[in-house]
C-alpha cells in the first residue's frame, strides 16, 4: 500500500513572482534538475502579480523549454498579497504535495528531496525548512538584518509557542489537503501569512517536521522587505497572540 502511495505522489511547486525576470530561469532549472535526478513527478506553478519587468514573458519561454505540463503560468493583474497568491496557485495544483518557496534563489531546490524524505520518515503533514536548527543558517545578510530576524523569531516563539523553530520562513512542504484546510482558516496577508499557517497548524493538531536549510540573500533584484512589511508583521503577531 505504501509503495502504491509513493508511486502516485506528485509535487506541485507554487512560485509567487514579482519582478523576478533574472531569477526565474535559474530557479526553474534548479527545480527541474532536482526533481528529475530524484525521480519525483512535479509541476511548477508560476503566480505572477503583473510584473512590469517581463517575468511573465520569461515564464512563457520556460513553458516552451520544459513543457506546459511542467511549467504552468497562472498570472494575476496586480500585487494582491502572498497569501492570496498561494490560494490562487492551489486552485491549479494537481499534486498531492505542495511546496511553497521564494523565486529569488533564497531557497535552494536541493533541499526539496530532503523535505520529501523527512515527510515519509515521520508521515508529517508539514515539513518546514528552518534556519535556526542543526546546520541551518542565513548567508548574505548584514548584522542588522540578522538581529532583526532573530529577534522577530524569538518574540514569536515566546508569544505564540508554535511548535516549530522558524515561524517566519517560507520554504515548506504541505500535504495538499492540509494546506487547503489551513487556507480556509488563515486570514492574514503578506508575510504574516507564513506565521499564521504554522500557528493554525498547531491548533488543528497537524504534525510538523523540520529540515535545516541555508537561506541565501537574493542574487538579483531588490528585497520586498521594507518598513511596511515590518509594521504588518508586528500587527499580525499581536493579532495572533490575542486570538490563538
N, C-alpha and C positions, 0 to 999 in steps of 0.2 A: 504493500500500500504506500509506504513512504517513497519507494522507488518511482511509483507512478506519479506521485505528487511532485517529486523533483523534476520528472521529465516534462511536466506540464507548466513548470514555473516560467514566468516571463517578467522581466523588469521594465517598467516604464520610468524614464528619467524626465522630470519636469525641470525645464531650464527657463526661468523668467529672465528676460533681457531688456535692457535699455541702454542704447549706445555701446554695444559690445561687438562692433564690426571686426575689430582686430583680434579679440579673444575667441570669438565663436568658432572659427575654423579649427583652431588648435584644441580647444576643449572637446569638440566633437570628434576629432581624430583620436585623441587620447581615450575617449569613451569607447569608440568603436574598437580600437585595438585591445582595450582591456576586456570587453565583453567577448570578442571573438577568440582571444587567446584563452579565455576561461570556459568557452563553450556555453555561454549564457545567452538565452534568447532575450532580445531587447528592442526597445523603441525609444527615440529621443524626441520629446515634445518641446518645441521652442515657443514660448509665450512672449511675444514681443509687444511692448506697450508704445507703439507708434514712434520708434526711434527715428530721429531725423538724420542719422549718420549712415544709413544704408544697411543696417543689421538685417532687415527682412530680405533684402536682395541677396545678401550673403547666404542666408538660410535657404533660399530658393536654389542657389547654386549647390549647396551641400545636399539637398534633396536629389539633384541630378547625379551627384557623385556616388552617394551611398544608397539611394533608392527611397521612394516615397513611403515604403513600408517601414523604413528605419528612421527617417527624419520627417517629422510632422511639424509644419508651421501653423500655429493657431494664434494669430495676432489679435491685438485689441487696438482701438483707435487712439488711446491716450494712457498716461500713467494712472492706474487705478489701485495701486497698492499690492504688496507682496501676497497677502492672504488671499485676495480675490484672484490673483494670478494662478495660485495653486488650485483654487476651486475651478477656475476656467480650464486649466490643463487636465484636471481629473476627469472632466466630462468626456475627454477624448482618449483617456488611457485604457488600454486593453490588457495590461499586465496585472498579475495578482500581487506583485510587489511594486511599490513606488519609491523611487529615490528622489529626494529634493536636494539641490545643491546650487551653488553660485556658478554663474557662467564666466566669471572673470579670472579663472585659473587659481583662485584662492583655495579651492578644494580639488585635490588631485584624484582623478578616477582610479588610480592604482589601489585605493583603499576599498573600492566597492566589492571586489571578491572577498575581502576580509569581513565586510559587513554581512555578506551573504553566508559565509561560513559561521559567523557568530550567531546569526539568526537560526540556522539549522542546529547548531550546537545546543542552544538553550530554548529553541522554539519560541523565540521572543516575538512580541507584537511589534516592537520598535527597536531599531538599533541606531544609536546616536553616536556620531563622531565627537570625540572630546579632545580639547586642547589642554585639559587640566589633569590628566591622569597618565600613568605609565610614561611612555616616551613621546607623548603628545606635546605640541608646542606651537608657538607663533613666531614667524620669521618675517622681517621686513618692516616691523612697526618700530616707532621710536619709543623711548621710555614713557613718555606722557600717555601715549595711547595704550601701552601695555598696562599701566597703572589704572587707567580708566576702565579697561576691560576686566581686569582682575577685581577691581573694586565693585563694579556692577555685578559681577558673578557672585562675589562674596555676600553682598547685601541681599541679592536674590535668594541665595541659599539660606540665609538667616530668616528671611521673611516668609518664604514660600515652602521650604523643605521639599523640594521637588522629586527627590529620589534619583537625580541624575547630576553629574558633576559639571556639565556645560549646558546651561539652560538657554544661553543666547546664541548657540551655534546653529547653523542652518545646513548641515550636511547629515542627512538621516535617511534610513530605510524604514518604510512602514508596510505592514500588510494593507492591501488596498481597502478592505472593509473597515479596518481600524481607522485609517486616515479619513474615510468618508464619515464615520461616526464622530470623529474629533472635529471635523469641519462643521458639522451640524451644531456642535456645542460652542465653538470659538466665536468670539465677537470682535476680537482685536484686529487691527490693521497694521501694515508696515512691519517693523522689526519686532514689535511686541507680540505679533502673531506666533513667532517661534517659541517664545517663552510660555505663552498660554497653552500651546499644544502639549507641552510636557506636563504642565500643571493639571490640565484636564485629563490627560492620560493616567496620571496618578489617581485622580478622583474616581475614574471609571475602572480602576483595577487592572489596567493593561501592564504587561511586563516590558521592561526596558533593558536592553543590553548596551554595552558601550565598547567602542573601538578607539584607541588613541590615534589621533591624526595630526599631521603637520599642516597648519594654516599658513599660507604664504600670501603676503600682501599683493594686490593686483599688479600685473605687469604693465598693462596698457589701460589708458583711460583714468578717470577720476573716481575717487571713492564716493559712494552715495551717502555716507555717514556724515551728518552735519549737526548743527545746533538744534534744528527742529526735530531730528530723529532722537537726539539725546533727551530732549524735553518730553517727547512722546513716550520714550522708554520709561522715564521716571513716573509719568502719569499712569501708564499701563501697569507698572509694578505696584503702585499704590492701589489701583483698582483691583488687581488680582488678589492682593493682600486682604482687601476689605470684603471680597466676595467668594474667597475659597477657604 
